[in-house]
Amino acid sequence: MTNAASTVPASATPAKKVTRATLVILAMLTVSVCLSLGFAYSQPGQTYFTPTAAKELIRTSDQHRADGNHQAALAASRRATDMYRRLMRLSSTHYAPHLAGSLHLLSTRLSEVGDHAGAGAAVDEAISIRRQLARFNPARYAASLEQSLRQKAHIEALARDHRPALNIANSIR
């Protein structure tokens, strides 16, 4: 009776070890290059693919908002926006629409917590990106540009409505 090990030539075993070792080294190099470029980020025991993590943070932001936790929604939205900013360094063509959408959402979250100046700055950046995209492909990006322009008008209206209330409150003191 022969066992499987005796039928494999002795020279094949070291080649498999070299191949496995090479694959492990290649995988480690790939992860470290992705980490250094900001395409992935790592926490102890886990490495996350940044585009997937950014999308998940947007979902998390939406869930926190639905639960009424506006501060947590804002924090998740900021993290997603930061991730899309890093991804823009890698491929501005691919990630520009995602960053613009994330900035638009960030402006909404900032407005919800009363930071109208921050909301205005975020939506202005989203508008700038979406204007460039709409010049390139109007059919695809005109609607999202219009959405951000409406958001800006809404934020400006909130800021106008909020200022007199602050002035009245200050004059009462």
C-alpha positions as CSV (number, residue, x, y, z in Angstrom):
1,M,0.0,0.0,0.0
2,T,1.4,3.4,-1.0
3,N,0.6,6.6,0.5
4,A,0.1,9.9,-1.4
5,A,3.3,11.4,-0.1
6,S,5.4,8.6,-1.6
7,T,3.9,9.1,-5.0
8,V,4.8,12.9,-5.2
9,P,8.3,13.5,-6.4
10,A,10.6,15.0,-3.8
11,S,11.4,18.0,-6.0
12,A,7.7,19.1,-6.2
13,T,7.3,19.7,-2.4
14,P,10.0,22.5,-2.2
15,A,8.5,24.2,-5.2
16,K,5.1,24.3,-3.6
17,K,6.6,25.8,-0.5
18,V,8.4,28.4,-2.6
19,T,5.2,29.2,-4.4
20,R,3.2,29.5,-1.2
21,A,5.9,31.7,0.3
22,T,6.0,33.9,-2.8
23,L,2.2,34.3,-2.7
24,V,2.3,35.2,1.0
25,I,5.0,37.8,0.3
26,L,3.0,39.1,-2.7
27,A,-0.2,39.4,-0.6
28,M,1.7,41.2,2.2
29,L,3.2,43.7,-0.3
30,T,-0.2,44.3,-1.9
31,V,-1.8,45.1,1.4
32,S,1.1,47.4,2.4
33,V,1.0,49.3,-0.9
34,C,-2.8,49.6,-0.6
35,L,-2.4,50.9,2.9
36,S,0.3,53.4,2.0
37,L,-1.8,54.8,-0.9
38,G,-4.9,55.1,1.3
39,F,-6.9,52.6,-0.8
40,A,-7.3,50.4,2.2
41,Y,-7.1,51.0,5.9
42,S,-6.3,48.6,8.7
43,Q,-7.3,48.1,12.3
44,P,-6.0,45.3,14.5
45,G,-6.9,42.1,12.8
46,Q,-8.8,43.6,9.9
47,T,-8.1,45.4,6.7
48,Y,-10.9,47.2,5.0
49,F,-11.3,48.1,1.3
50,T,-11.8,51.9,1.4
51,P,-14.6,52.3,-1.2
52,T,-16.6,49.6,0.5
53,A,-16.0,51.1,3.9
54,A,-17.0,54.5,2.7
55,K,-20.3,53.2,1.3
56,E,-20.9,51.4,4.6
57,L,-20.3,54.6,6.5
58,I,-22.9,56.4,4.4
59,R,-25.4,53.7,5.2
60,T,-24.4,54.0,8.9
61,S,-25.0,57.7,8.7
62,D,-28.4,57.2,7.3
63,Q,-29.3,54.7,10.0
64,H,-28.1,57.0,12.8
65,R,-30.2,59.8,11.4
66,A,-33.2,57.5,11.2
67,D,-32.6,56.6,14.8
68,G,-32.4,60.4,15.7
69,N,-28.7,60.3,16.6
70,H,-27.6,63.3,14.5
71,Q,-24.1,63.6,16.0
72,A,-23.3,60.0,15.2
73,A,-24.8,60.5,11.7
74,L,-22.5,63.5,11.2
75,A,-19.4,61.6,12.4
76,A,-20.1,58.7,10.0
77,S,-20.6,61.2,7.2
78,R,-17.4,63.0,7.9
79,R,-15.4,59.7,7.9
80,A,-17.0,58.7,4.6
81,T,-16.1,62.1,3.1
82,D,-12.5,61.8,4.3
83,M,-12.2,58.4,2.7
84,Y,-13.5,59.7,-0.6
85,R,-11.0,62.5,-0.4
86,R,-8.2,60.0,-0.1
87,L,-9.6,57.9,-3.0
88,M,-9.7,61.1,-5.2
89,R,-5.9,61.1,-5.0
90,L,-5.9,57.7,-6.6
91,S,-8.5,58.3,-9.3
92,S,-10.3,61.6,-9.5
93,T,-12.3,60.5,-12.5
94,H,-13.7,57.5,-10.8
95,Y,-14.3,58.9,-7.3
96,A,-15.4,62.6,-8.0
97,P,-19.1,61.7,-8.2
98,H,-18.8,59.8,-4.9
99,L,-17.0,62.6,-3.2
100,A,-19.6,65.1,-4.4
101,G,-22.4,62.9,-3.1
102,S,-20.6,62.5,0.2
103,L,-20.1,66.2,0.5
104,H,-23.8,66.8,-0.3
105,L,-24.7,64.4,2.5
106,L,-22.2,66.0,4.9
107,S,-23.9,69.4,4.2
108,T,-27.2,67.9,5.1
109,R,-25.8,66.4,8.4
110,L,-24.1,69.7,9.3
111,S,-27.3,71.6,8.7
112,E,-29.2,69.2,10.9
113,V,-27.0,69.9,13.8
114,G,-27.2,73.7,13.2
115,D,-23.8,74.2,11.6
116,H,-25.0,76.3,8.6
117,A,-21.6,77.7,7.8
118,G,-20.0,74.3,7.6
119,A,-23.0,73.0,5.6
120,G,-22.6,75.9,3.2
121,A,-18.9,75.1,2.7
122,A,-19.6,71.4,2.1
123,V,-22.4,72.0,-0.4
124,D,-20.3,74.6,-2.2
125,E,-17.5,72.0,-2.7
126,A,-20.1,69.5,-3.9
127,I,-21.5,72.1,-6.4
128,S,-18.0,72.8,-7.7
129,I,-17.3,69.1,-8.3
130,R,-20.8,68.5,-9.8
131,R,-20.4,71.5,-12.1
132,Q,-17.2,70.1,-13.5
133,L,-18.9,66.7,-13.9
134,A,-22.0,68.2,-15.6
135,R,-19.8,70.0,-18.1
136,F,-18.2,66.7,-19.0
137,N,-21.5,64.7,-19.1
138,P,-24.7,66.9,-18.7
139,A,-27.1,64.0,-19.1
140,R,-25.6,62.1,-16.3
141,Y,-24.8,64.8,-13.8
142,A,-27.2,67.7,-14.3
143,A,-29.8,66.3,-11.9
144,S,-27.3,65.9,-9.1
145,L,-26.0,69.4,-9.7
146,E,-29.5,70.7,-9.4
147,Q,-30.0,68.8,-6.2
148,S,-27.0,70.4,-4.6
149,L,-28.1,73.8,-5.8
150,R,-31.4,73.3,-4.1
151,Q,-29.6,72.1,-1.0
152,K,-27.5,75.3,-1.0
153,A,-30.7,77.5,-1.3
154,H,-32.2,75.5,1.6
155,I,-29.2,76.0,3.8
156,E,-29.1,79.7,3.0
157,A,-32.7,80.0,3.9
158,L,-32.2,78.2,7.2
159,A,-29.2,80.4,8.0
160,R,-31.3,83.6,7.3
161,D,-34.2,82.3,9.4
162,H,-31.8,81.4,12.2
163,R,-29.9,84.8,12.4
164,P,-32.9,86.9,13.6
165,A,-33.7,84.4,16.3
166,L,-30.1,84.7,17.6
167,N,-30.2,88.5,17.5
168,I,-33.5,88.5,19.5
169,A,-32.1,86.1,22.0
170,N,-29.0,88.2,22.4
171,S,-31.0,91.4,22.9
172,I,-33.1,89.8,25.6
173,R,-30.0,89.1,27.8
